[in-house]
Amino acid sequence: MDGQSSSFFVQSPVVLFTDQVKSACGFAQAAMGPFYCPADQKVYIDLSFYDDLKTRHQAPGDFAQAYVVAHEVGHHVQNVLGISGEVSRLQRQVSQTEANELSVRLELQADCLAGVWAYHAEEKRDLLEQGDIEEALNAASVIGNDRRQKQSRGYVTPDSFTHGSSAQRVQWFTTGIQTGDFNQCKTFDTANL
């Protein structure tokens, strides 16, 4: 990521769906939630996920939704830069626990990139309203692996995390939105996530 400009933006088509969708990555059901498919370079947004985010997770708001889209577009940026491919290659060579850690680092970087987008959305277009940042931080927090595991099974297994803890997701989104600098999203270069 060194040498990349913080104004590096990459467009990806967004596909909205409910119930199910067929992508170049296969068939997906709504329970899967939003995802990015590198095979067709499209972001898939499950609209029922937004209802779930609002009602079950108590993370309502338009900027909570924007954070989710920006996170998935962050995966597109990672794909275009070759980061996703390199992570996939490394994951095939290590244990499941190490593969999960690489996945966490990839996801946290996408959170940071979402923050970079939010920074520039405010700076260049004055898009943010009162409470927007809090909406995004709340959304990042409620979809952390620790919180979701605790809710679904009553205990937390950090070695099984694939997206990061609530605190990590908030921290990396905050890094992106405070700096607006793509080069600060160095989740692969730090021992302390």
C-alpha distance (Angstrom), angle and dihedral (degrees) to the residues before:
residue distance angle dihedral
M1 . . .
D2 3.77 . .
G3 3.77 113.9 .
Q4 3.78 94.9 21.5
S5 3.77 116.2 134.7
S6 3.80 118.9 -118.2
S7 3.80 87.0 -133.6
F8 3.82 90.9 61.9
F9 3.79 105.1 127.9
V10 3.77 126.4 173.7
Q11 3.77 124.9 -167.4
S12 3.76 121.9 -136.9
P13 3.80 126.7 -179.6
V14 3.79 113.1 -110.1
V15 3.80 119.7 -141.4
L16 3.80 116.6 -162.0
F17 3.79 117.4 -154.4
T18 3.78 145.5 162.9
D19 3.79 127.8 -157.9
Q20 3.81 98.0 0.6
V21 3.79 144.6 -9.1
K22 3.78 138.1 -170.8
S23 3.78 115.6 -134.8
A24 3.79 133.7 169.0
C25 3.83 84.5 -96.7
G26 3.79 90.9 59.6
F27 3.76 138.8 -97.2
A28 3.82 116.4 -29.4
Q29 3.77 130.9 -169.7
A30 3.78 125.2 -149.4
A31 3.81 91.6 -107.4
M32 3.80 86.8 70.4
G33 3.80 92.0 65.4
P34 3.80 127.4 -153.4
F35 3.79 116.9 -16.9
Y36 3.78 144.7 167.5
C37 3.82 120.2 -125.7
P38 3.82 112.2 -153.8
A39 3.81 91.8 -168.6
D40 3.83 92.7 68.0
Q41 3.83 96.5 17.0
K42 3.80 92.8 -126.6
V43 3.78 132.7 135.8
Y44 3.81 113.4 -133.9
I45 3.78 116.5 -155.9
D46 3.77 118.4 -166.0
L47 3.81 104.4 -149.9
S48 3.81 92.5 -157.4
F49 3.82 87.1 61.9
Y50 3.80 87.8 67.0
D51 3.81 90.4 55.2
D52 3.80 88.6 49.5
L53 3.79 91.3 47.7
K54 3.79 90.1 52.1
T55 3.81 101.4 41.5
R56 3.80 109.4 24.9
H57 3.81 97.5 31.9
Q58 3.83 98.3 32.2
A59 3.81 92.0 -130.7
P60 3.81 103.9 128.3
G61 3.76 128.6 162.6
D62 3.75 143.5 87.8
F63 3.78 92.8 -99.4
A64 3.80 91.7 52.5
Q65 3.79 85.0 57.9
A66 3.80 91.9 45.7
Y67 3.81 89.4 52.5
V68 3.83 89.9 56.1
V69 3.81 92.0 51.2
A70 3.82 91.9 45.1
H71 3.82 90.5 50.4
E72 3.82 91.0 53.5
V73 3.82 91.4 46.1
G74 3.81 85.4 51.7
H75 3.80 86.4 62.7
H76 3.80 88.3 54.0
V77 3.80 89.9 54.0
Q78 3.81 88.9 49.9
N79 3.79 90.2 50.4
V80 3.81 94.0 49.3
L81 3.81 90.9 49.1
G82 3.81 92.5 49.2
I83 3.80 94.2 -115.6
S84 3.82 94.2 119.4
G85 3.78 92.7 49.5
E86 3.78 92.2 49.8
V87 3.81 91.0 49.4
S88 3.82 91.0 49.8
R89 3.81 90.2 50.3
L90 3.82 91.8 50.2
Q91 3.82 92.6 45.8
R92 3.81 90.3 60.0
Q93 3.83 89.8 57.7
V94 3.80 101.3 50.1
S95 3.81 141.2 58.3
Q96 3.81 121.7 -80.4
T97 3.82 91.2 -103.8
E98 3.81 91.1 52.6
A99 3.82 91.0 44.7
N100 3.81 88.7 53.1
E101 3.80 90.5 51.3
L102 3.80 90.3 52.8
S103 3.80 89.1 49.9
V104 3.82 90.1 51.4
R105 3.80 90.7 51.6
L106 3.82 90.7 49.8
E107 3.81 92.0 49.0
L108 3.81 93.6 46.5
Q109 3.78 89.8 50.3
A110 3.83 88.5 53.5
D111 3.83 87.9 51.8
C112 3.79 89.4 52.1
L113 3.81 90.7 48.8
A114 3.81 88.7 51.6
G115 3.80 87.2 55.3
V116 3.81 91.1 49.4
W117 3.81 88.3 53.4
A118 3.82 91.1 49.9
Y119 3.80 90.8 50.0
H120 3.80 91.9 53.7
A121 3.81 93.2 41.0
E122 3.79 87.7 59.4
E123 3.79 97.1 39.5
K124 3.80 97.6 47.2
R125 3.78 102.9 28.4
D126 3.82 106.7 19.1
L127 3.82 89.2 -129.3
L128 3.79 100.8 150.7
E129 3.78 122.0 97.4
Q130 3.78 130.4 -164.6
G131 3.81 107.9 -67.7
D132 3.81 97.4 16.4
I133 3.79 95.6 113.6
E134 3.80 90.2 49.1
E135 3.82 89.8 51.6
A136 3.80 91.2 53.9
L137 3.80 93.3 44.9
N138 3.79 90.5 49.4
A139 3.82 91.0 50.1
A140 3.82 91.2 48.6
S141 3.78 89.6 50.1
V142 3.80 98.3 48.5
I143 3.79 94.3 50.7
G144 3.80 95.5 51.7
N145 3.80 114.3 124.6
D146 3.79 93.4 -120.1
R147 3.79 93.7 55.2
R148 3.79 94.5 43.3
Q149 3.81 93.2 47.7
K150 3.80 92.0 47.7
Q151 3.82 90.5 51.4
S152 3.79 96.1 45.1
R153 3.81 102.4 40.2
G154 3.80 107.0 8.2
Y155 3.81 97.6 -115.1
V156 3.79 139.4 63.1
T157 3.81 128.8 -123.4
P158 3.84 108.0 -170.4
D159 3.84 94.0 -171.0
S160 3.80 88.4 63.7
F161 3.81 94.9 53.3
T162 3.80 114.0 122.6
H163 3.82 100.1 171.2
G164 3.81 105.5 31.4
S165 3.77 136.3 -107.5
S166 3.78 123.4 -63.8
A167 3.81 91.0 -105.1
Q168 3.81 92.3 49.9
R169 3.79 93.2 49.1
V170 3.80 91.3 50.0
Q171 3.81 91.6 45.5
W172 3.80 94.9 52.7
F173 3.81 95.2 43.1
T174 3.82 86.7 50.2
T175 3.82 91.1 50.5
G176 3.79 89.6 54.6
I177 3.78 97.0 45.5
Q178 3.80 94.7 44.5
T179 3.80 95.9 48.7
G180 3.80 104.5 26.4
D181 3.79 84.0 -153.1
F182 3.79 120.7 132.3
N183 3.81 88.9 -158.9
Q184 3.82 91.5 63.4
C185 3.82 91.1 65.0
K186 3.81 92.3 87.1
T187 3.77 99.7 143.4
F188 3.80 90.7 148.4
D189 3.81 93.2 53.7
T190 3.79 99.5 55.9
A191 3.78 132.4 77.5
N192 3.79 92.1 -157.2
L193 3.80 112.8 62.7
